[in-house]
Amino acid sequence: MRYQHIDPNLFIQNRKKLAMHLQPNSLVVLQSNDLMPKNTDGTMPFVQNSDLFYLSGLDQEETILLLYPDAIKTEWQAILFIKETDATLAIWEGHKYSQEEASSMSGITTIYWTSQFNQIFHTLMGLVDYIYLNANEHVRANTPVETRDKRFISWCKAHYPLHQYARIAPIMQKLRGIKEEAEIGLIQEACHITEAGFRSILPRIHAGLMEYEIEGRLAYEFIRRGSRGFAYSPIVASGANSCILHYINNNKACPAGELLLIDVGAEYANYSADVTRVIPIDGKFTTRQRQVYNAVLRILQSAQVLLRPGLSFGDYNQAIIALVESELIGLKLINAKDIKNQPKGMPLYKKYFMHGISHHLGLSTHDLGDLHGTMVANMVLTIEPGIYIKEENIGIRIENNVVIRSNGVQNLTENIPIEAEEIEELMHIKVKG
């Protein structure tokens, strides 16, 4: 693996937190993600099931985790099943975890081969009352391809129809939204790698440069620092493309006099950064571009001051709406009379700011976590206001990654250039290559 060894105490602690939320005499089953096929004999790069990684630290396909906190035998309280390797597999696919390595990484002492799962699982099912199974219940999830978890749910219910089944997803939603310090450290490293990418690309931007050339340079800077690459499909959007929220084609030339919106984040040890900056392609913002840029920056800075434990997400979002409306009035895009008379349920600000202000960040870019209750210390959130003026080819979104602390906010992206003057200055540094 590319990233540094993670202290297994993180995963031990995560398992202890989970156990506190289970019914008595319960068994939890978590499956790894599939190794997804491409065409002919090709496969997509493997990405681990984030809940399994959260509880075990294992980053390999065909892995199964069983948790049985109330087991009568200590060795049954946590069991890992991993893919059995041999000399032939090592020649074709390289190294796979040994049982000793899996134990060292996870802090779990009971390790079996995946081929032994059915026998041991059957033994435990004769003892437990509840069984917790996993499914992707993220509010924005779209999973038309059947997962290993989904296949196992069908198999398990067919073979053991009389057990009491429960969902683990609501528990993981609570747990993963509040980060351990070790997790925050991994997100911070992803942000440091993302910073290096931004600093490398700023002096190289000029009119005529292809968006995909910028994407390529960022990928190079990320991977050379131990990242697997982009945490999500990179957005490198110049000119009118900056007004397309999820533009990922990245195949146009950067036009002179326009803006370049870069929304990227490095992945490190499965943890994500998610950062957006906007850059004047010619090296200097026009008067209008700067007006809009500074308006968005003021919204971000005000939002960052608001964040604190105990603040409800509802109150936070309402405060942001007021800030956005004020800035839109200042930019002469709407006026106070329009706001007063706007149709109910059709707020005018949404013409220029269509998306949410914050989401959780962690093992997924849009990570699990509560967005309806109140904020809690050690939540990691993005702050990403934007103003998009399609008729002016001005799309500006600025995004930071922050940790809510009991005494304020820790900005994990504080070293990534954000002030307009700083961006302009860095664009004029001479570089080689």
C-alpha positions as CSV (number, residue, x, y, z in Angstrom):
1,M,0.0,0.0,0.0
2,R,1.1,3.6,-0.6
3,Y,0.1,5.1,2.7
4,Q,1.9,4.8,6.0
5,H,0.8,2.1,8.5
6,I,-2.2,3.2,10.5
7,D,-2.2,2.5,14.2
8,P,-4.7,-0.4,14.7
9,N,-6.0,1.3,17.9
10,L,-8.1,3.4,15.6
11,F,-10.0,0.4,14.3
12,I,-10.1,-1.2,17.8
13,Q,-11.7,2.0,19.1
14,N,-14.2,2.1,16.2
15,R,-15.3,-1.4,16.9
16,K,-15.8,-0.6,20.6
17,K,-18.0,2.4,19.7
18,L,-20.1,0.2,17.3
19,A,-20.6,-2.5,20.0
20,M,-22.2,0.1,22.3
21,H,-25.1,0.5,19.8
22,L,-25.9,-3.1,19.2
23,Q,-28.7,-5.2,20.6
24,P,-27.6,-7.9,23.1
25,N,-26.3,-11.1,21.5
26,S,-25.9,-9.6,18.0
27,L,-23.7,-10.5,15.1
28,V,-22.5,-7.9,12.6
29,V,-21.4,-8.9,9.1
30,L,-19.6,-6.6,6.7
31,Q,-18.4,-7.5,3.2
32,S,-15.7,-5.9,1.2
33,N,-16.6,-4.2,-2.1
34,D,-16.3,-6.2,-5.3
35,L,-13.4,-6.0,-7.7
36,M,-15.5,-4.5,-10.5
37,P,-15.0,-5.7,-14.1
38,K,-14.3,-3.5,-17.1
39,N,-14.2,-5.1,-20.5
40,T,-12.8,-8.5,-21.6
41,D,-10.5,-9.4,-18.6
42,G,-9.9,-5.9,-17.2
43,T,-11.0,-4.7,-13.8
44,M,-11.5,-1.3,-12.2
45,P,-9.1,-0.1,-9.5
46,F,-10.3,-1.6,-6.2
47,V,-11.9,0.7,-3.7
48,Q,-12.7,-0.8,-0.3
49,N,-16.1,-0.7,1.4
50,S,-15.7,2.3,3.7
51,D,-17.6,0.8,6.6
52,L,-15.4,-2.3,6.5
53,F,-12.3,-0.2,6.3
54,Y,-13.5,1.9,9.2
55,L,-13.8,-1.2,11.4
56,S,-10.8,-3.2,10.3
57,G,-8.3,-1.1,8.3
58,L,-8.1,-3.8,5.6
59,D,-7.8,-2.6,2.0
60,Q,-8.2,-5.8,0.1
61,E,-11.0,-7.5,-1.9
62,E,-12.8,-10.7,-0.7
63,T,-12.6,-9.7,2.9
64,I,-15.4,-10.3,5.4
65,L,-15.6,-9.0,9.0
66,L,-17.7,-10.6,11.7
67,L,-18.3,-8.9,15.0
68,Y,-19.9,-10.7,17.9
69,P,-19.2,-8.7,21.1
70,D,-21.3,-11.0,23.4
71,A,-19.7,-14.2,22.2
72,I,-19.0,-16.9,24.8
73,K,-15.5,-17.3,23.4
74,T,-13.1,-14.3,23.2
75,E,-11.8,-15.4,19.8
76,W,-15.3,-15.1,18.3
77,Q,-15.8,-11.5,19.3
78,A,-14.1,-10.3,16.1
79,I,-13.2,-12.5,13.2
80,L,-11.6,-11.5,9.8
81,F,-11.8,-13.6,6.7
82,I,-9.2,-12.8,4.0
83,K,-8.4,-14.1,0.5
84,E,-6.1,-17.0,0.6
85,T,-2.9,-16.5,-1.4
86,D,-0.5,-18.9,-3.0
87,A,2.6,-18.8,-5.2
88,T,0.6,-18.6,-8.4
89,L,-1.6,-15.8,-7.2
90,A,1.5,-13.9,-6.0
91,I,3.1,-14.2,-9.5
92,W,0.0,-12.8,-11.3
93,E,-1.4,-10.3,-8.8
94,G,1.4,-9.7,-6.3
95,H,1.3,-9.6,-2.6
96,K,-1.9,-10.3,-0.6
97,Y,-2.2,-10.1,3.2
98,S,-0.9,-12.9,5.3
99,Q,-3.0,-13.7,8.3
100,E,-0.3,-12.2,10.5
101,E,-0.4,-8.9,8.5
102,A,-4.2,-8.8,8.7
103,S,-4.0,-9.2,12.4
104,S,-1.3,-6.5,12.8
105,M,-3.3,-4.0,10.7
106,S,-6.7,-4.6,12.3
107,G,-5.9,-5.5,15.9
108,I,-8.0,-8.7,15.4
109,T,-6.4,-11.9,16.5
110,T,-8.8,-14.4,14.9
111,I,-8.1,-14.6,11.1
112,Y,-9.4,-17.2,8.7
113,W,-9.4,-17.6,4.9
114,T,-12.5,-16.5,3.1
115,S,-13.1,-20.1,2.0
116,Q,-13.8,-21.0,5.7
117,F,-16.5,-18.4,6.2
118,N,-19.7,-20.6,5.7
119,Q,-18.7,-23.2,8.3
120,I,-17.8,-20.6,11.0
121,F,-20.7,-18.4,10.2
122,H,-23.2,-21.3,10.5
123,T,-21.8,-22.1,14.0
124,L,-22.3,-18.5,15.2
125,M,-25.7,-18.2,13.7
126,G,-26.8,-21.1,15.9
127,L,-25.9,-18.8,18.9
128,V,-27.0,-15.3,18.1
129,D,-30.4,-13.6,18.2
130,Y,-29.9,-10.5,16.0
131,I,-27.9,-10.1,12.9
132,Y,-26.8,-6.7,11.6
133,L,-26.3,-6.4,7.8
134,N,-25.0,-3.5,5.7
135,A,-26.4,-1.6,2.8
136,N,-25.5,1.7,1.2
137,E,-28.3,4.0,2.6
138,H,-26.6,7.3,1.8
139,V,-29.2,9.9,0.8
140,R,-27.6,10.3,-2.6
141,A,-26.7,6.7,-3.2
142,N,-27.4,5.2,-6.6
143,T,-26.4,1.5,-6.7
144,P,-27.9,-0.3,-9.8
145,V,-25.1,-2.8,-9.6
146,E,-25.7,-5.5,-7.0
147,T,-23.0,-5.4,-4.3
148,R,-21.5,-8.2,-2.3
149,D,-23.4,-6.8,0.7
150,K,-26.7,-7.0,-1.2
151,R,-26.0,-10.5,-2.5
152,F,-25.1,-11.6,1.0
153,I,-28.4,-10.2,2.4
154,S,-30.4,-12.3,0.0
155,W,-28.3,-15.4,0.7
156,C,-28.4,-15.0,4.5
157,K,-32.2,-14.4,4.7
158,A,-32.8,-17.4,2.4
159,H,-30.7,-19.7,4.6
160,Y,-31.6,-18.2,8.0
161,P,-35.1,-16.9,7.7
162,L,-36.0,-17.0,11.4
163,H,-33.3,-14.7,12.8
164,Q,-34.1,-11.1,13.7
165,Y,-32.4,-8.8,11.2
166,A,-31.3,-5.2,11.7
167,R,-29.7,-2.4,9.8
168,I,-26.1,-1.3,10.6
169,A,-26.3,1.8,8.3
170,P,-28.0,4.1,10.9
171,I,-25.4,3.3,13.4
172,M,-22.5,3.9,11.0
173,Q,-24.2,7.2,10.1
174,K,-23.8,8.4,13.7
175,L,-20.3,7.0,14.3
176,R,-18.6,8.0,11.1
177,G,-19.8,11.6,11.3
178,I,-17.6,12.2,14.4
179,K,-14.0,11.6,13.7
180,E,-11.2,10.3,15.9
181,E,-8.0,12.3,15.9
182,A,-6.2,9.7,13.9
183,E,-8.8,10.1,11.1
184,I,-8.5,13.9,11.2
185,G,-4.7,13.4,10.7
186,L,-5.3,11.3,7.6
187,I,-7.7,13.9,6.2
188,Q,-5.1,16.6,7.0
189,E,-2.6,14.6,5.0
190,A,-5.0,14.4,2.0
191,C,-5.3,18.2,2.3
192,H,-1.6,18.7,2.4
193,I,-1.2,16.6,-0.8
194,T,-4.0,18.6,-2.4
195,E,-2.2,21.9,-1.5
196,A,0.9,20.6,-3.2
197,G,-1.1,20.1,-6.4
198,F,-2.6,23.5,-6.3
199,R,0.7,25.2,-5.7
200,S,2.3,23.3,-8.5
201,I,-0.4,24.1,-11.1
202,L,-0.9,27.8,-10.3
203,P,2.2,29.1,-12.1
204,R,1.6,26.9,-15.1
205,I,-1.9,28.1,-16.0
206,H,-2.2,30.2,-19.2
207,A,-4.7,30.8,-22.0
208,G,-4.8,27.8,-24.4
209,L,-3.7,25.2,-21.8
210,M,-6.1,22.2,-22.0
211,E,-8.1,21.4,-19.0
212,Y,-6.9,17.8,-19.1
213,E,-3.3,19.0,-18.9
214,I,-4.1,20.6,-15.6
215,E,-5.9,17.4,-14.5
216,G,-2.8,15.4,-15.5
217,R,-0.4,17.6,-13.5
218,L,-2.6,17.4,-10.4
219,A,-2.7,13.6,-10.7
220,Y,1.1,13.5,-10.9
221,E,1.5,15.7,-7.8
222,F,-1.0,13.6,-5.9
223,I,0.3,10.2,-6.8
224,R,4.0,11.0,-6.2
225,R,3.1,11.9,-2.6
226,G,1.5,8.5,-1.7
227,S,-2.0,9.3,-2.8
228,R,-3.9,6.8,-4.9
229,G,-5.0,9.8,-6.9
230,F,-8.2,11.8,-7.0
231,A,-10.8,11.2,-4.2
232,Y,-13.5,11.9,-6.8
233,S,-13.8,12.8,-10.5
234,P,-11.8,16.0,-10.8
235,I,-13.6,19.2,-12.0
236,V,-11.3,21.4,-14.1
237,A,-13.7,23.9,-15.6
238,S,-12.7,26.9,-17.6
239,G,-14.8,29.8,-18.9
240,A,-18.5,28.9,-19.3
241,N,-17.7,25.4,-17.9
242,S,-17.2,26.9,-14.5
243,C,-21.0,27.3,-14.3
244,I,-21.6,23.6,-14.7
245,L,-21.6,22.2,-11.1
246,H,-20.3,18.7,-11.9
247,Y,-18.4,19.3,-15.1
248,I,-15.9,16.4,-15.5
249,N,-15.1,16.3,-19.2
250,N,-12.1,18.5,-18.7
251,N,-11.5,18.6,-22.5
252,K,-11.6,22.3,-23.4
253,A,-8.8,24.9,-23.9
254,C,-8.7,27.6,-21.2
255,P,-9.9,30.8,-22.9
256,A,-8.1,34.1,-22.4
257,G,-9.7,36.5,-19.9
258,E,-11.9,33.9,-18.3
259,L,-11.8,32.0,-15.0
260,L,-10.7,28.5,-14.2
261,L,-12.6,26.6,-11.4
262,I,-10.7,23.6,-10.0
263,D,-12.6,21.3,-7.6
264,V,-10.3,18.4,-6.7
265,G,-9.2,16.5,-3.7
266,A,-6.5,13.9,-3.1
267,E,-7.3,10.6,-1.5
268,Y,-5.0,9.4,1.2
269,A,-5.5,6.0,3.1
270,N,-9.1,6.0,1.8
271,Y,-9.7,9.5,3.3
272,S,-10.7,12.4,1.1
273,A,-9.9,16.0,0.7
274,D,-12.4,18.2,-1.2
275,V,-11.1,21.6,-2.2
276,T,-12.2,24.2,-4.7
277,R,-10.3,27.3,-5.9
278,V,-11.0,29.7,-8.8
279,I,-8.1,31.1,-10.8
280,P,-7.9,33.9,-13.4
281,I,-6.5,32.3,-16.5
282,D,-4.6,35.4,-17.5
283,G,-3.1,35.8,-14.0
284,K,-5.2,38.7,-12.9
285,F,-8.9,39.0,-12.0
286,T,-11.0,41.5,-13.9
287,T,-12.9,44.0,-11.8
288,R,-16.1,42.1,-12.1
289,Q,-14.5,38.7,-11.5
290,R,-12.9,40.0,-8.3
291,Q,-16.2,41.5,-7.1
292,V,-17.9,38.1,-7.4
293,Y,-14.8,36.2,-6.1
294,N,-14.6,38.4,-2.9
295,A,-18.4,38.1,-2.4
296,V,-18.1,34.3,-2.3
297,L,-15.0,34.5,-0.1
298,R,-16.9,36.7,2.4
299,I,-19.7,34.1,2.6
300,L,-17.1,31.3,3.2
301,Q,-15.4,33.3,5.9
302,S,-18.7,34.2,7.6
303,A,-19.8,30.6,7.5
304,Q,-16.6,29.4,9.1
305,V,-17.1,31.8,12.0
306,L,-20.7,30.4,12.5
307,L,-19.6,26.8,12.9
308,R,-19.6,25.5,16.5
309,P,-20.9,22.6,18.6
310,G,-24.6,22.9,19.3
311,L,-25.4,24.9,16.2
312,S,-28.3,23.3,14.3
313,F,-27.8,22.6,10.6
314,G,-31.2,24.2,10.0
315,D,-30.1,27.5,11.6
316,Y,-26.7,27.3,9.8
317,N,-28.4,26.9,6.4
318,Q,-30.8,29.8,7.1
319,A,-27.9,32.1,8.0
320,I,-26.1,31.1,4.8
321,I,-29.2,32.0,2.7
322,A,-29.2,35.5,4.3
323,L,-25.5,36.0,3.5
324,V,-26.0,34.8,-0.1
325,E,-28.9,37.1,-0.6
326,S,-27.0,40.1,0.8
327,E,-24.0,39.4,-1.5
328,L,-26.3,39.0,-4.6
329,I,-27.9,42.3,-3.8
330,G,-24.4,43.9,-3.6
331,L,-23.6,42.4,-7.0
332,K,-26.8,43.8,-8.4
333,L,-28.1,40.4,-9.4
334,I,-31.3,40.7,-7.3
335,N,-32.7,43.4,-5.1
336,A,-34.5,43.6,-1.7
337,K,-37.9,44.1,-3.3
338,D,-37.5,41.0,-5.5
339,I,-36.7,39.0,-2.4
340,K,-39.7,40.3,-0.5
341,N,-42.0,39.3,-3.4
342,Q,-40.3,36.1,-4.4
343,P,-42.7,33.1,-4.9
344,K,-43.0,30.8,-1.9
345,G,-40.8,27.7,-2.4
346,M,-38.9,29.3,-5.3
347,P,-36.2,31.5,-3.7
348,L,-34.4,33.8,-6.1
349,Y,-31.0,33.1,-4.7
350,K,-31.1,29.6,-6.1
351,K,-30.6,30.9,-9.6
352,Y,-27.1,31.8,-8.6
353,F,-26.4,29.4,-5.7
354,M,-28.0,26.0,-6.4
355,H,-26.2,23.6,-4.1
356,G,-25.7,23.0,-0.3
357,I,-23.1,24.9,1.8
358,S,-21.6,21.9,3.6
359,H,-21.3,18.2,3.7
360,H,-19.4,15.7,5.9
361,L,-16.0,14.6,4.7
362,G,-14.0,11.5,5.5
363,L,-13.8,8.0,4.1
364,S,-16.2,9.2,1.4
365,T,-16.1,12.7,-0.2
366,H,-19.8,13.0,0.8
367,D,-19.3,11.1,4.0
368,L,-21.8,9.7,6.4
369,G,-23.0,12.0,9.2
370,D,-26.0,13.9,10.6
371,L,-27.1,16.9,8.5
372,H,-30.4,17.5,10.3
373,G,-29.6,17.8,14.0
374,T,-26.9,19.8,15.7
375,M,-23.1,20.1,15.1
376,V,-20.8,18.1,17.3
377,A,-17.1,18.5,18.1
378,N,-14.8,16.5,15.7
379,M,-17.2,16.7,12.8
380,V,-15.3,17.3,9.6
381,L,-17.2,19.5,7.1
382,T,-16.7,21.3,3.9
383,I,-17.7,24.9,3.4
384,E,-18.4,25.6,-0.2
385,P,-20.4,28.7,-1.2
386,G,-20.7,29.6,-4.8
387,I,-22.1,32.2,-7.1
388,Y,-22.7,31.2,-10.8
389,I,-23.6,33.9,-13.3
390,K,-24.0,32.0,-16.6
391,E,-24.6,35.0,-18.7
392,E,-21.2,36.4,-17.7
393,N,-19.3,33.1,-17.8
394,I,-18.5,33.6,-14.1
395,G,-18.7,30.5,-12.0
396,I,-17.1,30.9,-8.6
397,R,-17.0,28.3,-5.8
398,I,-14.5,28.3,-3.0
399,E,-14.3,25.3,-0.7
400,N,-12.4,24.6,2.5
401,N,-12.3,21.6,4.8
402,V,-12.7,22.2,8.5
403,V,-13.0,20.4,11.8
404,I,-15.5,21.7,14.4
405,R,-13.7,22.0,17.7
406,S,-15.1,22.8,21.1
407,N,-13.2,26.2,21.0
408,G,-13.7,27.1,17.4
409,V,-12.9,25.7,13.9
410,Q,-9.7,24.1,12.7
411,N,-9.2,24.8,9.0
412,L,-7.4,21.8,7.4
413,T,-7.0,23.8,4.2
414,E,-5.6,27.0,5.7
415,N,-2.4,26.8,3.7
416,I,-4.0,26.4,0.3
417,P,-4.0,29.9,-1.4
418,I,-7.4,31.5,-1.2
419,E,-7.1,35.4,-1.2
420,A,-7.4,36.8,-4.7
421,E,-4.1,38.7,-4.3
422,E,-2.3,35.6,-3.2
423,I,-3.5,33.5,-6.1
424,E,-2.4,36.2,-8.6
425,E,1.0,36.4,-6.9
426,L,1.6,32.7,-7.1
427,M,0.6,32.5,-10.7
428,H,3.5,34.7,-11.6
429,I,6.2,32.5,-10.1
430,K,8.5,31.2,-12.7
431,V,8.7,27.4,-12.8
432,K,10.5,24.7,-14.8
433,G,8.8,22.0,-16.7
